[in-house]
Amino acid sequence: MKKTFFIITITLFLSHTIFAQTKKVTNQNSQTQTIFSKSYDYVNDYEKILSPSQITGLKNTLKSCESNSGHKIIIVTTSSIIPYANIPEYALYLNTYLSNKLKMNAAVLIVLSKDLRQIQLQASNQIGNKLNYDETREIISNFALPEFKKGDFHKGLEKAVAQIIVKLK
């Protein structure tokens, strides 16, 4: 009787061990492939805060900036940054994704979230002498934020882009 009970107990524990589910470990690279879009343009309005004509206007401005200065500026609006903790972290991984996976070298990446009330203006190392951290903070606080507070995201982005273009010349 004791042997039978012992054998049944071991069989039950052994079957749980064999058929137990394990947590699938994913690395950061596989997560970024599913989080970020497969393609990016000059203006990527995933949060739908700009009208089609506003997107076209910004896109034309950014195209002419790239052809004149050789520096690409990309704007991304997003309502969710999950699994990242904040916009700067999201922008850092997005910039890495653009560079490594899509072979796009953005001199300036602007990430904006209306819902999260956050913005990140990230300049690459290639233009560090033209646009540094303090200057990006100044552009955001003096040109973009006043318009954002009024609810005019297009005008805020336009003013910020205009200042960036001046700095890149």
N, C-alpha and C positions, 0 to 999 in steps of 0.2 A: 504494500500500500504506500509506504514511504517512497519507494523507488518510482512508482507510477506518478505520484504527486511531483516528485523531483524532476522527472523527465518532462512532464507537462509544463511545469514552470519554466524550465530551461528552453523548451521549444517556443513558448510564448515570448520570452525575452529575446531570444535569438531572431525570431521572425520580425519583431519590431526593429531590431538593429539592422537587419538586412533590407527591409522595405522602408526604412525611415527616409524622409525627404531632407535634403540638405539645401542650405541657402546658396543660391547661385551667386558667385562673386563676379561682378562686372568691373572692368577697369574704366578709367575716366575717358579713354578714347572711344570705347563703344557707346558710352552715354552721349558724348558730344555728337556722334553721328546721328543719333535719333532725336536729339534736342534741336539742333540747328537745321536750317533749311538746306536743301541740296544745291541751291543757287542763290546768289545775291546780286543786286543791282546797285546803282548809286543811292536810290531811296527805296527802303523796304518797310512799308507801313503795315506791319502785322497787327497793330492795335487799331487800325482803321480810324485814325484821328485826322487824316488829311484827305482833301477831295482829290479826284483824279487830275484836275487842272493844277492844283497846288503841287502834286507829285511831279507832274510834267515840268513845271517851272523850276522846281528845285533840281530835278534831274538835269535839265539843260544848263543850269548854273554850274553844277558839279562837273558836267562833261567839259564845259569850256575851261573850268579851272584846271582840270587834268591836262587838257591839250596845251594850255598856256604855261603851266608851271611844272607839269610832269608828276604832280602829287595827286593821288586819288583820295577822295573823301567819300566815306560811306555813312549813310544815316539808317539806323534801324530803330523802329518803335516796336515795343513788345509789352504785353500785359502780364506775362509770366516769366519769371527767371528761374523757376524750379528746375533743377535741384540746387542751384547756386544760392548763396546767402544774401548777396546784394548785387547791385548793378556793376560796381567796379570788378567784382569777380566774374560776373557774367560776360562783361566786355573783354576781359583778359582772355577767357577761354574762347570767346567768339573770334577775337583777333587771331588767336593761335590756330583755330579751325580754318579761318579764311586763308591764312598764310600757308599752312601745311596741307590741308585737304583740297582746297579750291584754287590754290596758287594765285591768290589775290593779295597784293601787298598794299594795304590801305595805309596811307600816310596819317590820316586822321579817321578815327571811328567815333561816331556819335551814337550813343545808345540812350533812348528815351523811353520812359514808361509813365504815361499819364496816370494810370490806375495806382501805381506804386509811388508816384510823386518823386521820381528819381531821374537823374540824368548823369551820364558819364561821357566826357569828352576825352578820348584817349589818343595821344599823339605817339607815333612810332619813333624809334631811336634815330631813324634817318633824318628827321627834321627837328631833333632835339635842340639844335642851335637856333632855330627859327621860332619854335613854339614850345615853351617849357611849361612845367606844371603850374606855376603861378599865373602865367598868361592864360592858360586854359580855364583856370578858376575865375579869373577876371572876366573873360568872355562870357562864361556861363552866368555869373552873378550880375554883370552890368548890361548884357544884351539879351540873353535868352530868358532868364527868370522873370524880369518885369513883364514880358509879353505872355509868358506861361501863366503868370498870376492873373492876367486879364482874360485868360482862356484862349488866347490866340497862339496856338502851337506853331502854325505855319510861319507867322511873322517872327516869332522867337527863333525858329530854326534858320530863317532867312538872314536875320541880323547876325546870328552866331556864325553862319557860314561866310557871310560877307567879311566879318572880322578875321576869320581864319584865313581867308584868301588874301587879305591885306598882309597878314603876318608871313604867309608863305612866299610872297613876292621878294 
